[in-house]
Amino acid sequence: MQEHTGRPTAYSRVTLSRIMTAVDVNLYGTVHGGVIMKFIDDVAGAAAARHTGGTAVTAAIDEILFLEPLRVGDLVHAYAQVNWTGSTSMEVGVRLVAQRWDEVADPVVVATAYLVFVAVDADGKPRRVPPVVPDSPENEGRWREAEIRREHRLSRRDAIQRHRQR
Ligand SMILES: CC(C)(COP(=O)(O)OP(=O)(O)OC[C@H]1O[C@@H](n2cnc3c(N)ncnc32)[C@H](O)[C@@H]1OP(=O)(O)O)[C@@H](O)C(=O)NCCC(=O)NCCS
């Protein structure tokens, strides 16, 4: 099997930016949650693909927090990076920051999320990923927290499967 050398966290880092438009809003006039979720998935997918150097698919999304509403005209920056890697899966952390078009104020964190991606080969089968090497104390902390989330995800999935097999 091919051995991979590690890649620093910064290698995977991706930023996408876009301005929210009238087609993005819900009945209340703020940006629809589904629009924000797609934006999160897009930027996370780009970070996962950059880290693995190939195709990676979304396996799970959890802990999407919608912290502040977005409005038409807001300039939103989505930041993503690979926080943790396993054998074929990785966790990507995403942070969305908005600059209000009508306010002179500091950018606001409007959403955060954690997503699990799995690198796949041409047949859609999981393939090994290069290990991510945390490159700062902050990223070392993110790696450890991602490991805790992974344990919770898998134990929850296993517990539900056991419950269904009763
Ligand atoms: C994601 C997918 C490739 C996993 O295939 P699989 O045969 O179940 O793979 P495995 O059971 O071998 O698991 C592969 C890895 O994913 C992890 N994984 C799978 N499901 C997971 C979940 N719900 N939560 C966390 N990790 C998960 C496993 O722990 C394993 O990680 P590791 O290799 O780092 O230890 C497959 O389920 C799939 O193709 N899903 C559809 C993806 C898709 O269409 N996404 C939307 C469009 S991109």
The ligand as an SDF file (V2000), in Angstrom:
LIG
                    3D

 48 50  0  0  0  0  0  0  0  0999 V2000
  -18.8060    7.7550    2.6750 C   0  0  0  0  0  0  0  0  0  0  0  0
  -18.6740    6.3530    2.0630 C   0  0  0  0  0  0  0  0  0  0  0  0
  -17.6550    6.3860    0.9170 C   0  0  0  0  0  0  0  0  0  0  0  0
  -18.1540    5.4410    3.1890 C   0  0  0  0  0  0  0  0  0  0  0  0
  -18.1180    4.1540    2.6330 O   0  0  0  0  0  0  0  0  0  0  0  0
  -18.0860    2.8650    3.6110 P   0  0  0  0  0  0  0  0  0  0  0  0
  -17.9260    1.6540    2.7630 O   0  0  0  0  0  0  0  0  0  0  0  0
  -19.2050    2.9560    4.5760 O   0  0  0  0  0  0  0  0  0  0  0  0
  -16.7290    3.1160    4.3150 O   0  0  0  0  0  0  0  0  0  0  0  0
  -16.1640    2.5590    5.6970 P   0  0  0  0  0  0  0  0  0  0  0  0
  -17.1980    1.9270    6.5750 O   0  0  0  0  0  0  0  0  0  0  0  0
  -14.9480    1.7620    5.3320 O   0  0  0  0  0  0  0  0  0  0  0  0
  -15.7230    3.9120    6.3890 O   0  0  0  0  0  0  0  0  0  0  0  0
  -14.7520    4.7500    5.7910 C   0  0  0  0  0  0  0  0  0  0  0  0
  -14.3530    5.8040    6.7870 C   0  0  0  0  0  0  0  0  0  0  0  0
  -15.4360    6.6990    6.9640 O   0  0  0  0  0  0  0  0  0  0  0  0
  -15.7550    6.7870    8.3380 C   0  0  0  0  0  0  0  0  0  0  0  0
  -17.1920    6.9800    8.4270 N   0  0  0  0  0  0  0  0  0  0  0  0
  -18.1440    6.3760    7.6880 C   0  0  0  0  0  0  0  0  0  0  0  0
  -19.3540    6.8270    8.0650 N   0  0  0  0  0  0  0  0  0  0  0  0
  -19.1620    7.7200    9.0600 C   0  0  0  0  0  0  0  0  0  0  0  0
  -20.0220    8.5100    9.8770 C   0  0  0  0  0  0  0  0  0  0  0  0
  -21.3460    8.4820    9.7480 N   0  0  0  0  0  0  0  0  0  0  0  0
  -19.4610    9.3190   10.7900 N   0  0  0  0  0  0  0  0  0  0  0  0
  -18.1270    9.3670   10.9370 C   0  0  0  0  0  0  0  0  0  0  0  0
  -17.2520    8.6370   10.1950 N   0  0  0  0  0  0  0  0  0  0  0  0
  -17.7810    7.8230    9.2780 C   0  0  0  0  0  0  0  0  0  0  0  0
  -15.2780    5.4810    8.9310 C   0  0  0  0  0  0  0  0  0  0  0  0
  -15.0560    5.5750   10.3210 O   0  0  0  0  0  0  0  0  0  0  0  0
  -13.9950    5.2730    8.1570 C   0  0  0  0  0  0  0  0  0  0  0  0
  -13.0010    6.1540    8.6920 O   0  0  0  0  0  0  0  0  0  0  0  0
  -11.4270    5.7220    8.7790 P   0  0  0  0  0  0  0  0  0  0  0  0
  -11.0680    4.9610    7.5300 O   0  0  0  0  0  0  0  0  0  0  0  0
  -10.7050    7.0390    8.8530 O   0  0  0  0  0  0  0  0  0  0  0  0
  -11.2790    4.9050   10.0120 O   0  0  0  0  0  0  0  0  0  0  0  0
  -20.0470    5.8010    1.5400 C   0  0  0  0  0  0  0  0  0  0  0  0
  -20.9320    5.6570    2.6310 O   0  0  0  0  0  0  0  0  0  0  0  0
  -20.6600    6.7470    0.5160 C   0  0  0  0  0  0  0  0  0  0  0  0
  -20.2780    6.7320   -0.6510 O   0  0  0  0  0  0  0  0  0  0  0  0
  -21.6230    7.5850    0.9470 N   0  0  0  0  0  0  0  0  0  0  0  0
  -22.2590    8.5490    0.0450 C   0  0  0  0  0  0  0  0  0  0  0  0
  -21.4240    9.8450   -0.0150 C   0  0  0  0  0  0  0  0  0  0  0  0
  -22.1680   10.9290   -0.7440 C   0  0  0  0  0  0  0  0  0  0  0  0
  -22.8390   10.6920   -1.7260 O   0  0  0  0  0  0  0  0  0  0  0  0
  -22.0460   12.1760   -0.2220 N   0  0  0  0  0  0  0  0  0  0  0  0
  -22.7700   13.3070   -0.7620 C   0  0  0  0  0  0  0  0  0  0  0  0
  -22.1920   13.8520   -2.0220 C   0  0  0  0  0  0  0  0  0  0  0  0
  -20.4610   14.2340   -1.9320 S   0  0  0  0  0  0  0  0  0  0  0  0
  1  2  1  0
  2  3  1  0
  2  4  1  0
  2 36  1  0
  4  5  1  0
  5  6  1  0
  6  7  2  0
  6  8  1  0
  6  9  1  0
  9 10  1  0
 10 11  2  0
 10 12  1  0
 10 13  1  0
 13 14  1  0
 14 15  1  0
 15 16  1  0
 15 30  1  0
 16 17  1  0
 17 18  1  0
 17 28  1  0
 18 19  1  0
 18 27  1  0
 19 20  2  0
 20 21  1  0
 21 22  1  0
 21 27  2  0
 22 23  1  0
 22 24  2  0
 24 25  1  0
 25 26  2  0
 26 27  1  0
 28 29  1  0
 28 30  1  0
 30 31  1  0
 31 32  1  0
 32 33  2  0
 32 34  1  0
 32 35  1  0
 36 37  1  0
 36 38  1  0
 38 39  2  0
 38 40  1  0
 40 41  1  0
 41 42  1  0
 42 43  1  0
 43 44  2  0
 43 45  1  0
 45 46  1  0
 46 47  1  0
 47 48  1  0
M  END
$$$$
